[in-house]
Amino acid sequence: MIICSCNVISDTAIRDVVTTADTIFGSPAQVYDCLGCSVQCGLCSRSVKRILDERQGETATATVWPVHAEPAPCELMSVA
């Protein structure tokens, strides 16, 4: 199911990123950074946050996503 219409991102893509990364994302914006885009209208933020909250309950050993002035590309993104 499409969660973000602006960036055409599915719930599967979001779940894949948050479950395969050894990082606990602190906000939906950090997930979007990892996916190579940014939040546009914000209507999807609640759905992304819900997925993050589900994952955070499952992960106790992950590290916290670092805060940078400029968003760092996610290690899961392929560089072309």
Secondary structure, 3 states (H helix, E strand, C coil): CEEECCCCEEHHHHHHHHHHCCEECCCHHHHHHHCCCCCCCCCCHHHHHHHHHHHHHHCCCCEECCCCCCCCCCCCCCCC
